[in-house]
Amino acid sequence: MGGKRRRKIIKRIVKRIPSIFICPYCGNRSITIEVNEEINEAFVKCGKCGANDTIKYAPPSEEVDIYNKFMDKYYKKAGP
């Protein structure tokens, strides 16, 4: 006999925006971003190799946007 068979519940995985990023200089996941909203600047720093930079941003920006500006600046400097 047995009971009524139920449908398996599938949990939806919510993707979150990361807060620690990969450093282009050393390759470790150790980039942290400190945002100063008063002057619209962010301080990007690697905890392993010490690479750092100050990035200016427009107010509706997330940490991911600031990291992408940092990466663009890195590849522009290291480009051909």
N, C-alpha and C positions, 0 to 999 in steps of 0.2 A: 504494500500500500504506500506508505510514505506521505509526506506533506507536500504542499504546493511548492513548486520550484520557483524561486525568486530570481529576478534579473540582477546580474552583478552590477554594483554601483561603481561607476568610473569616476575617480576623483580628478578634477581639473587642476593641473599644476599651474600656479600663478608665477609668471616670470617677474623677477624683481630687478630693478636697476642696481648694478653693483656699486659698492662704495670704495672698494680697493681695486686698483687697475694694474695692468702689466707695464713695467718700465721698459722703454725702448732701448735704454743704454745697457742694462744688466740682464733683462729678460725675466726678472722675478716679479711676482704679483705683490708689489709693495708700494705703489704710488697712492698717496693720500692727498686729498684736496681740501684746503681750508678756505672757506668763502667769507669775504668781508663785504657785506651787503651795503654798508654805508658809502664806500668809495667804488663799488662795482669792480673789485679786484679779487682774484683767487690766487692762493699760493699753492703750487703743485710741488710735492716733495717725495723723493724715493727714500724709503727707510733703510735700504741696503747699501746702495752706492752713493747716496747723498746728492743725486742730481736734483736741482730745483729750478723753478722759474715762476715769475709772476705774470698772470694772464688777465687782461681786461676783458670784460664780457658785458653783454646787454642784459638788463634785468630779468627777463623771463627765461633764464638759462638754468639747466640742470647740471649736476656734476659731470655727467657724460658729455655734454656739449663742451664744457671747459677742458676735459681730457682730450677730446677730439681736436680742439684748437692747439693744445700742447703737442699732440702728435703731428699735426700739420706743420707746426713750427719746427719740430725735430726733423721731419723728412725734407722740409724746404732747405734747412741748413745742411743736411747730409746728402742732398741731391747731387746730380751730375754736374 
